[in-house]
Each structure stands twice: as C-alpha cells, then as structure tokens.
Amino acid sequence: MTIELKVKSKTLAQESRYIRKEEVKRRNYIRYCKRTKSNKGSVVSAMERHQLYIHRVGVVRPEARATHLARAFIKGQAYGDVEQPKQPLQMKQMQRIAGMATLYSEFTVSANTVADWAGVELKVA
C-alpha cells in the first residue's frame, strides 16, 4: 500500500473537522442574531451552514468511506472485519473503491473484484 492513500485518508478526516468547525461558527452566529433580535446576516449564515453540511455529508463522508475501504482492500483485510454494513455497497461506491485500489496499488481492480471482496451480488439490469 502506498503512503498516498494513508495521507488522503487523514486529509479527508481533517477536512471534515474543519468543515464541522465552520458549521459551529455559523450556528453560533445565527444564535447570536436571534438572541439580539438582529437578523442581519443570519439568513446568509444559515445558507452557508447548510452548504457546508451538505458538502461534509454528501461529498467528504462518502469519499472518506471509500478511501477507508480501499485501504482495507489493498491490505487484504476482510470486509466484515473493516465495516459492519448497515447498507450494502452500491455500484458507484464499488467503482470508486476499485478506482482507488487501481490507482494506489500495483494491480488493476474491477468493481466485480470489490463486490466479491465485500460479498455483494451484482445485479445486472
């Protein structure tokens, strides 16, 4: 496994922390505006906070999960040891994991290989 994937994992974790910190700042400002009955900027802060939340949950979190699973795949760890799946992996997620595994390892990985590793049956439409 390359060190780049480990660095990417740590960078995504730190990005999530920074975004959360900015969300808290916006939330506190909104509370301050409500407390002082000043609506100046509270709507803008609410929209900014929501956009930060959407980015953290919709972009950073899935990428961090895929990175974590790609690291485990490359290390040869069993999927069940790495994650207790609440939801099965989707095809898009398996393709992302396969892409990272191919990029950061010496071998080529397909989504089918990741599906076999995760114990997921691919449904052909």
Sequence and secondary structure as in RCSB ss.txt:
>XXXX:A:sequence
MTIELKVKSKTLAQESRYIRKEEVKRRNYIRYCKRTKSNKGSVVSAMERHQLYIHRVGVVRPEARATHLARAFIK
GQAYGDVEQPKQPLQMKQMQRIAGMATLYSEFTVSANTVADWAGVELKVA
>XXXX:A:secstr
  HHHHHHHHHHHHHHHHHHHHHHHHHHHHHHHHHTT  TTHHHHHHHHHHHHHHIIIIIHHHHHHHHHHHHHHH
T  HHHH   SS   HHHHHHHHHHHHHHSSS   HHHHHHHHT      
